Structures are given as C-alpha cells and as structure tokens.
C-alpha cells in the first residue's frame, strides 16, 4: 500500500485494524501521522489518540489500551514507534503481537512505525505478514513533481509540469543500493520547505515561472544545516548551538533541522560512510554534506551514544508536535544533550524547564 492510499482510507473513515508503516522517508511518515490526527475530531484527540515509544517486554500492556472502548465514541488510534526499529523486541513481545494480530480490537487501529527494520526478525515478519504494510519510500522525480503541482495548486498557484519536474530535480538524492526507491528519489520535506518560503517571498503569485526559482536556495541551506551537523559530529557544543540559533533566526523549518539531525545519526548507525547526492545536491566532496560528516559521528560517538541520540531526537520530535513547549528550546536542549552525551538516567522530563548551558567546544 502506498502512503496516499493509507491517507485516503483514513479520510473515508475506513481504517483497518493494524498497519505497519515501513520506510526511511520522514516526510511521508509525518504526512501519515498528520492524516491519523486529522481523522479524529479535535475534541476527542486527547482520549482517542496515543503515541507510544516501544519498550521491550511492555507491548502487551500497550496493546491492552487498544482493547478499551473509546470514551467519547468513535475510534482509538495507537501509534507505536521505536528508534531502534524494534530490534529489542523479545519473545514476550512477539507472542503479545501474535495474539493481538489474531484477534485485533474492533475499537482501535494500531499503527507500527519503523525506518529500516531487520526483516529477519520474527517481530518484523509478523507485522509484514499480518498487518497492512505501508511503504514509506521517497518518491521519484515524476511523482514528486506531481506532488509539487498539487501543493501549489492548493495554494492557488499554477505551474507547468516541466517546471515542477525541474524543481523536483533540485532535491533529488541518490540512495544506497538497499533502498527500494532505486538510484534516485526526492526529499519532499526539503522541497516543501523551499516552496513554502517561495510563496511567502512572492505574495499574490498566481503562476510560477522559471525566474521565480531564484528564491529557491537549496544549496545555501544545505551548507548552513551542514555546518550544524558538522559541529555536532565534531562535538563542538557552543559552535553547534550558535549555528542552530542562526538557522532558527533565518526561519529554516524546525522539522527540517530535526530531520537532518536524525538522518545523520541514522546513517552513522547503519555504518554508511558515504552515499552520493544527485541533482541540486551534487556537490562533490562538500565538507558540509552528510556523507562527509557521517565518519566524524562514527568516530566521536560510541554506538550507545548514537542510539541515545536517536532516542533524544524522537523525544524532541514528540515534544515539538505536542505544541505545549517552545520548540526552539527543545531543539537547543536536543543539540546540547547529544553533544555532551547526556545519559538517559539524568534527563529532565520534557515538561520541565531545562536551561541550555553554554558549553564550550
């Protein structure tokens, strides 16, 4: 199943019992999550939506919540994710999942999310076999161009299909050979961010022309975000915080910054020291490109700290989505937490006020 089909089913109120959203495209994952939220009436979301971070040995308890009838009627949704792609799922979790898949609750839809799970594991095999599988793979250039056309049309702006494809090409990347998306795919999150800024810079625009593309500055942002990633990779805290503040002041999307930080540590954990960029990002040996920074992160962060960073990103992501705390503070705390290697046992709760120290590099 494609993400568009998943979203369409939610909009029609035809959600199935269990879904497995699998794939590395963070933008599509967020689009699917947003579709889940939008499918629930605003006054019922507090009661009918739960976002759960997977913990080994506790899946059965989490799934018990799906068995409960919604307090305000309607339908429950449980989103269960894990920064380690359920690698720590034990026999107890496998059996809890098996039992639930055999008799899923009629009151709920359970959505499991994973980036690049090990398909040899029984937990993953169960999900692939019994749950409705949704592949979250970055779209190719033609599909991304159609998305750009739809996005702009929704904003009241016309664009020729050839120009939409040219824009998509600026955000085309080359993925590693294990990706089902093939040799080229488009980072739609980055493309959407640039299109939103273009619309802001050209108020009243009715038709997008080639001259308007001068506003799109993908390479400049790649370099500036790359400076942040490099400072994080080199564990230079004060430099990383200063660069982050400059990015936020220039209105770079917070979700894009978070995605790039997560991508750096995801690639470091996978042991991928290089992967080529194409289209607008083909910059050769650019010291600010993620492929050049991955080896720094692998050198300067033990594996446990790489995993710890991914968990911290996940918590920051949930905090930003909740909208009850200044997202800039959460991002600053995240960067500080990653660079200084803050141990999980000493972390403050997300609801607490946490001053970001001005640590020296």
C-alpha positions as semicolon CSV with decimal commas, in nm:
position;residue;x (nm);y (nm);z (nm)
1;X;0,000;0,000;0,000
2;X;0,120;0,349;-0,086
3;X;0,101;0,633;0,170
4;X;-0,159;0,806;-0,047
5;X;-0,386;0,501;-0,018
6;X;-0,336;0,492;0,360
7;X;-0,427;0,861;0,388
8;X;-0,730;0,818;0,161
9;X;-0,860;0,530;0,375
10;X;-0,833;0,744;0,689
11;X;-1,018;1,033;0,527
12;X;-1,300;0,797;0,430
13;X;-1,318;0,652;0,781
14;X;-1,213;0,310;0,652
15;X;-0,904;0,244;0,863
16;X;-0,807;-0,119;0,912
17;X;-0,712;-0,278;1,244
18;X;-0,331;-0,286;1,220
19;X;-0,086;-0,106;0,990
20;X;0,289;-0,136;0,955
21;X;0,444;0,186;0,819
22;X;0,792;0,094;0,700
23;X;1,046;0,314;0,529
24;X;1,307;0,589;0,572
25;X;1,111;0,887;0,439
26;X;1,042;1,104;0,741
27;X;0,823;1,344;0,545
28;X;0,587;1,064;0,441
29;X;0,584;0,932;0,797
30;X;0,478;1,274;0,923
31;X;0,217;1,307;0,648
32;X;0,069;0,972;0,753
33;X;0,076;1,072;1,119
34;X;-0,097;1,401;1,037
35;X;-0,365;1,209;0,848
36;X;-0,427;0,996;1,157
37;X;-0,462;1,305;1,377
38;X;-0,688;1,480;1,126
39;X;-0,915;1,176;1,111
40;X;-1,004;1,222;1,480
41;X;-1,240;1,504;1,587
42;X;-1,038;1,773;1,772
43;X;-1,236;1,736;2,095
44;X;-1,172;1,359;2,100
45;X;-0,798;1,352;2,028
46;X;-0,697;1,368;2,392
47;X;-0,890;1,048;2,456
48;X;-0,866;0,861;2,126
49;X;-0,501;0,908;2,025
50;X;-0,194;0,763;2,197
51;X;0,165;0,787;2,074
52;X;0,379;0,519;2,239
53;X;0,754;0,464;2,233
54;X;0,816;0,091;2,227
55;X;0,980;-0,068;2,532
56;X;1,091;-0,430;2,534
57;X;0,862;-0,652;2,739
58;X;0,583;-0,393;2,761
59;X;0,400;-0,438;2,432
60;X;0,118;-0,641;2,583
61;X;0,042;-0,361;2,828
62;X;0,042;-0,108;2,545
63;X;-0,194;-0,318;2,336
64;X;-0,434;-0,353;2,626
65;X;-0,520;0,011;2,568
66;X;-0,645;-0,080;2,221
67;X;-0,900;-0,315;2,376
68;X;-1,075;-0,031;2,558
69;X;-1,385;0,126;2,411
70;X;-1,329;0,494;2,322
71;X;-1,452;0,723;2,598
72;X;-1,617;0,962;2,356
73;X;-1,718;0,704;2,100
74;X;-1,555;0,696;1,761
75;X;-1,231;0,508;1,717
76;X;-0,897;0,475;1,902
77;X;-0,560;0,514;1,731
78;X;-0,232;0,390;1,881
79;X;0,094;0,494;1,712
80;X;0,382;0,271;1,827
81;X;0,734;0,362;1,717
82;X;1,091;0,271;1,811
83;X;1,416;0,449;1,724
84;X;1,583;0,105;1,703
85;X;1,318;-0,043;1,471
86;X;1,200;-0,299;1,729
87;X;1,540;-0,469;1,748
88;X;1,494;-0,522;2,121
89;X;1,158;-0,697;2,083
90;X;1,179;-1,020;2,283
91;X;0,981;-1,343;2,277
92;X;0,723;-1,191;2,511
93;X;0,665;-0,906;2,269
94;X;0,643;-1,143;1,972
95;X;0,377;-1,350;2,144
96;X;0,183;-1,040;2,252
97;X;0,188;-0,916;1,892
98;X;0,087;-1,255;1,756
99;X;-0,207;-1,280;1,994
100;X;-0,327;-0,930;1,909
101;X;-0,296;-0,981;1,533
102;X;-0,510;-1,293;1,559
103;X;-0,790;-1,102;1,735
104;X;-0,744;-0,727;1,687
105;X;-0,969;-0,491;1,876
106;X;-1,274;-0,364;1,684
107;X;-1,244;-0,034;1,869
108;X;-0,893;0,062;1,758
109;X;-0,638;0,099;1,483
110;X;-0,280;0,024;1,583
111;X;-0,002;0,171;1,368
112;X;0,355;0,044;1,400
113;X;0,627;0,268;1,254
114;X;0,982;0,163;1,160
115;X;1,252;0,316;0,944
116;X;1,468;0,028;0,822
117;X;1,378;-0,280;1,026
118;X;1,567;-0,608;1,014
119;X;1,329;-0,826;0,815
120;X;1,485;-1,144;0,955
121;X;1,337;-1,079;1,299
122;X;1,018;-1,261;1,392
123;X;0,854;-0,942;1,521
124;X;0,901;-0,770;1,184
125;X;0,799;-1,080;0,988
126;X;0,475;-1,096;1,184
127;X;0,396;-0,734;1,103
128;X;0,479;-0,777;0,736
129;X;0,261;-1,088;0,711
130;X;-0,039;-0,997;0,924
131;X;-0,058;-0,614;0,925
132;X;-0,141;-0,388;0,632
133;X;0,201;-0,281;0,502
134;X;0,254;0,081;0,400
135;X;0,583;0,151;0,222
136;X;0,733;0,490;0,312
137;X;0,982;0,539;0,033
138;X;1,085;0,874;-0,107
139;X;0,909;0,943;-0,438
140;X;1,095;0,957;-0,766
141;X;1,119;1,276;-0,967
142;X;0,792;1,247;-1,166
143;X;0,590;1,158;-0,854
144;X;0,748;1,441;-0,656
145;X;0,676;1,680;-0,943
146;X;0,307;1,583;-0,931
147;X;0,312;1,640;-0,555
148;X;0,462;1,988;-0,609
149;X;0,191;2,070;-0,864
150;X;-0,082;1,961;-0,623
151;X;0,076;2,154;-0,335
152;X;0,099;2,475;-0,540
153;X;-0,250;2,435;-0,687
154;X;-0,387;2,406;-0,334
155;X;-0,219;2,742;-0,266
156;X;-0,378;2,892;-0,578
157;X;-0,061;2,888;-0,788
158;X;-0,031;2,729;-1,131
159;X;0,287;2,565;-1,257
160;X;0,385;2,385;-1,575
161;X;0,462;2,016;-1,533
162;X;0,810;2,066;-1,686
163;X;0,892;2,335;-1,429
164;X;0,758;2,121;-1,144
165;X;0,990;1,842;-1,254
166;X;1,283;2,086;-1,268
167;X;1,211;2,187;-0,909
168;X;1,191;1,823;-0,801
169;X;1,529;1,759;-0,961
170;X;1,688;2,018;-0,732
171;X;1,601;1,798;-0,436
172;X;1,687;1,464;-0,591
173;X;1,917;1,239;-0,393
174;X;2,085;0,910;-0,469
175;X;2,002;0,645;-0,211
176;X;2,210;0,343;-0,120
177;X;2,164;0,017;-0,310
178;X;1,947;-0,135;-0,037
179;X;1,673;0,121;-0,093
180;X;1,369;0,006;-0,284
181;X;1,334;0,360;-0,417
182;X;1,616;0,289;-0,663
183;X;1,905;0,513;-0,758
184;X;1,717;0,841;-0,730
185;X;1,446;0,983;-0,505
186;X;1,333;1,326;-0,391
187;X;1,348;1,472;-0,041
188;X;0,995;1,613;-0,043
189;X;1,029;1,766;0,304
190;X;1,311;1,990;0,186
191;X;1,125;2,071;-0,137
192;X;0,807;2,165;0,052
193;X;1,006;2,392;0,286
194;X;1,154;2,580;-0,012
195;X;0,818;2,609;-0,186
196;X;0,658;2,750;0,129
197;X;0,932;3,012;0,153
198;X;0,892;3,094;-0,216
199;X;0,519;3,155;-0,167
200;X;0,597;3,381;0,128
201;X;0,851;3,577;-0,077
202;X;0,610;3,613;-0,371
203;X;0,275;3,714;-0,217
204;X;-0,011;3,715;-0,463
205;X;0,171;3,485;-0,704
206;X;-0,070;3,318;-0,949
207;X;0,168;3,129;-1,174
208;X;0,518;3,007;-1,102
209;X;0,772;3,093;-1,371
210;X;1,140;2,994;-1,411
211;X;1,253;3,338;-1,290
212;X;1,083;3,273;-0,956
213;X;1,320;2,984;-0,887
214;X;1,589;3,231;-0,787
215;X;1,420;3,237;-0,447
216;X;1,492;2,867;-0,400
217;X;1,828;2,847;-0,225
218;X;1,864;2,475;-0,157
219;X;2,242;2,480;-0,168
220;X;2,272;2,766;0,082
221;X;2,054;2,584;0,333
222;X;2,233;2,258;0,270
223;X;2,559;2,432;0,361
224;X;2,418;2,608;0,668
225;X;2,249;2,297;0,805
226;X;2,567;2,108;0,716
227;X;2,762;2,345;0,943
228;X;2,532;2,249;1,228
229;X;2,569;1,878;1,155
230;X;2,947;1,908;1,131
231;X;2,966;2,088;1,467
232;X;2,751;1,812;1,618
233;X;2,968;1,544;1,455
234;X;3,281;1,708;1,593
235;X;3,114;1,751;1,936
236;X;3,162;2,128;1,940
237;X;2,874;2,233;2,157
238;X;2,898;2,613;2,156
239;X;2,952;2,621;1,780
240;X;2,656;2,386;1,723
241;X;2,425;2,595;1,942
242;X;2,530;2,920;1,775
243;X;2,471;2,773;1,427
244;X;2,135;2,635;1,537
245;X;2,026;2,977;1,661
246;X;2,129;3,135;1,330
247;X;1,929;2,876;1,138
248;X;1,622;2,934;1,352
249;X;1,658;3,312;1,317
250;X;1,666;3,274;0,937
251;X;1,333;3,084;0,953
252;X;1,466;2,747;0,843
253;X;1,193;2,493;0,922
254;X;1,243;2,328;1,260
255;X;1,113;1,999;1,123
256;X;1,379;2,010;0,852
257;X;1,657;2,067;1,107
258;X;1,527;1,780;1,318
259;X;1,507;1,553;1,013
260;X;1,868;1,630;0,916
261;X;1,998;1,559;1,269
262;X;1,808;1,230;1,276
263;X;1,937;1,138;0,931
264;X;2,299;1,197;1,037
265;X;2,275;0,956;1,330
266;X;2,064;0,707;1,138
267;X;2,333;0,686;0,868
268;X;2,607;0,663;1,132
269;X;2,427;0,372;1,300
270;X;2,387;0,194;0,969
271;X;2,760;0,226;0,907
272;X;2,712;0,412;0,581
273;X;3,010;0,639;0,540
274;X;2,913;0,773;0,201
275;X;2,621;0,786;-0,039
276;X;2,603;1,006;-0,343
277;X;2,382;1,307;-0,395
278;X;2,241;1,399;-0,731
279;X;2,054;1,686;-0,891
280;X;2,070;2,011;-0,694
281;X;2,275;1,847;-0,419
282;X;2,556;1,706;-0,631
283;X;2,843;1,899;-0,474
284;X;3,134;1,660;-0,486
285;X;3,344;1,645;-0,172
286;X;3,140;1,905;0,012
287;X;3,264;1,912;0,375
288;X;2,914;2,012;0,485
289;X;2,733;1,722;0,318
290;X;2,602;1,442;0,536
291;X;2,820;1,173;0,369
292;X;3,131;1,366;0,472
293;X;3,007;1,416;0,829
294;X;2,893;1,058;0,897
295;X;3,252;0,930;0,957
296;X;3,303;1,209;1,215
297;X;2,996;1,098;1,407
298;X;3,106;0,735;1,390
299;X;3,449;0,832;1,523
300;X;3,337;1,066;1,800
301;X;3,025;0,889;1,928
302;X;3,021;0,534;2,070
303;X;2,738;0,321;1,938
304;X;2,538;0,359;2,260
305;X;2,556;0,738;2,226
306;X;2,442;0,712;1,862
307;X;2,138;0,518;1,981
308;X;2,092;0,764;2,267
309;X;2,093;1,049;2,015
310;X;1,822;0,881;1,808
311;X;1,607;0,837;2,118
312;X;1,661;1,202;2,209
313;X;1,556;1,308;1,858
314;X;1,241;1,102;1,893
315;X;1,154;1,269;2,225
316;X;1,220;1,614;2,078
317;X;1,001;1,528;1,781
318;X;0,712;1,430;2,007
319;X;0,767;1,744;2,217
320;X;0,757;1,972;1,914
321;X;0,441;1,803;1,784
322;X;0,267;1,846;2,118
323;X;0,288;2,227;2,083
324;X;0,293;2,288;2,456
325;X;0,655;2,397;2,476
326;X;0,878;2,636;2,282
327;X;1,018;2,419;2,004
328;X;1,333;2,632;1,981
329;X;1,413;2,546;2,343
330;X;1,356;2,177;2,268
331;X;1,595;2,191;1,971
332;X;1,865;2,370;2,171
333;X;1,830;2,119;2,451
334;X;1,846;1,835;2,199
335;X;2,172;1,961;2,047
336;X;2,328;2,015;2,389
337;X;2,209;1,674;2,508
338;X;2,357;1,496;2,204
339;X;2,693;1,673;2,201
340;X;2,768;1,640;2,572
341;X;2,641;1,281;2,579
342;X;2,377;1,333;2,846
343;X;2,291;0,996;2,999
344;X;1,923;0,895;2,989
345;X;1,915;0,846;3,365
346;X;1,991;1,212;3,419
347;X;1,747;1,360;3,169
348;X;1,483;1,605;3,274
349;X;1,127;1,541;3,176
350;X;1,016;1,718;2,862
351;X;0,772;1,924;3,063
352;X;1,042;2,065;3,290
353;X;1,219;2,391;3,224
354;X;1,569;2,296;3,114
355;X;1,826;2,574;3,075
356;X;2,060;2,507;2,784
357;X;2,414;2,554;2,912
358;X;2,661;2,747;2,706
359;X;2,908;2,459;2,687
360;X;3,244;2,524;2,528
361;X;3,361;2,325;2,226
